[in-house]
């Protein structure tokens, strides 16, 4: 028995788990253009999300019956190559799914999309492992229909099952399958549409949905991800892109950086990186990094992870080991000792390492902007930094996700995202 009101929850995909409108509407427009058909001015394109598209092309968009297959072909090609990558997972959905699973609830998807496409989308977002069953339509003209899809998504035995969907088709399908439906008004259907169709309850936001499905549940622990690399590895660009991508994947991202991340630590950053402070001794520098880190862990990182957030931190203690331990030759053991009370057990769950030879990295960086105090160090310094990073990685291969940063930016972004999502989705299903 589950401690939550429902022990089986079946979700619709488009407009319920994922923001799908942008992707679908944009591919529908492309298909209509390629067909040479005008979209009728009175059509609310939002409403193409939900019902089977084949019907929509004909009944809503006025495509002649004998050209519907052609429209579907145009749509499919564009959607597969482009439209589906415009999808995003609604905020808090990942947390909700983890709560349900931790509560022993059967979780499933029932969508009118072809099964292969639905699975591809869920795989891309690393969501598939969070479901017991994924049901989608079969290939060919004979369709199962929503009630049958929902029936097949349910477990053999359950006490209280519920469907969650954003359109009247979901409410009607649930009725056909003999279960109630919670309507979500953040998708493509309106509150009126859902009420009229007979939704048992309405959730206006994913937070409200969470309260209905998992009352009283605490947020599951978040994730602590750090990004490391030599100066000039393109780290800031990649952290920007990763942040954007992770938000699209439905994570509540807390972006932060070291040295810095909160007022006290940012003030310390100013002192460390100031080119006026050339007389700063190495031990002072190492202790300032550790001091900034202590406050950052205490004030930002630990509370955010406990609150279920994904902390994306640009540099962390590995930087101290590499730069002060290796670069400044203070020794790895000394740096780890100094940092032990600052880190206080809050080690990263994963570390993305942007691998690039320090000479190439530095020439890129120096070409881009005025160097700060640390970037002005000799080549031999950066060589020792790289060697120390490589030593750390060889000792902890499990934690490091190494990506080749000598590639073009888009390839680095793609590789980094894949590596990070694979790791986080393995963590989420534990
Ligand atoms: P950034 O360029 O990534 O903002 O980092 C600032 C500089 O600080 C960079 O040269 C690396 C250096 N650094 C250390 O030497 N030790 C540390 O612990 C951290 C976090 C950064």
Boltz pocket constraint, residues with backbone or C-beta under 6 A from the ligand:
constraints:
  - pocket:
      binder: B
      contacts: [[A, 231], [A, 235], [A, 258], [A, 259], [A, 289], [A, 314], [A, 315], [A, 316], [A, 317], [A, 319], [A, 320], [A, 321], [A, 323], [A, 324], [A, 374], [A, 375]]
      max_distance: 6.0
